[in-house]
Amino acid sequence: MTRPHRLGCLISGGGRTVLNLQSKIERGDLNAVIATVVAHRSDLAGVDRCRAAGLAVEIVPIDPDESLSDRIDRHLADHAVDLVCLCGYLRHFHVSPEFADRVINIHPSLLPRFGGRGMYGMRVHEAVIDSGERESGCTVHLVDEVYDHGPILHQRRCAVHPSDDATTLAARVFEEETRAFPEVIDAIAAGDLRIHGGVVQGEVRSSVDGC
């Protein structure tokens, strides 16, 4: 087995995505280690939750005199991070040359539908329901300089039921997120998915079909 991939996880909320990754790591289902969790505010619920799970959390506050992305970059480099994972991170993250092809995000819709600036959380699920879509899901993509825009690495799908509201749909989509993000990380760590210059080669293996 190759050495565990070192993950740097960025959060802006409750940290559920990070905790899901940690659970899979502890069960031996994901060949990775969470080297650091980064938040820009100490009062985020995910900060205490991740620390309670034994993860190292660094608070990198917003500073008007210096780029937040640059300071996060230095922290990630200090922790020898292989892959940067935006785990519900809502701020714009500038991808520096040092981390080119090594920043991924998960979005709660089937991109390019229902993505872009301002489309996050319940807003996405409300938009899906209002549109009359019969299918939703999640997308893992490479991060570039545009919100929810980089090359798609993997998608998982689920049904939109006639009785759904944003809360019930969000729960069903999150179940697919708990599978999709680890599947991509595992594929990258194993060399099954390779990214160079924004060009993606290989594929992600899904062991379980979406709902």
Secondary structure, 3 states (H helix, E strand, C coil): CCCCEEEEEECCCCCHHHHHHHHHHHCCCCCEEEEEEEECCCCCHHHHHHHHCCCCEEECCCECCECHHHHHHHHHHHCCCCEEEECCCCCCCCCCHHHCCCEEEEECCCCCCCCCCCCCCHHHHHHHHHHCCCEEEEEEEECCCCCCCCCEEEEEEEECCCCCCHHHHHHHHHHHHHHHHHHHHHHHHHCCEEEECCEEEECCCCCCCCC
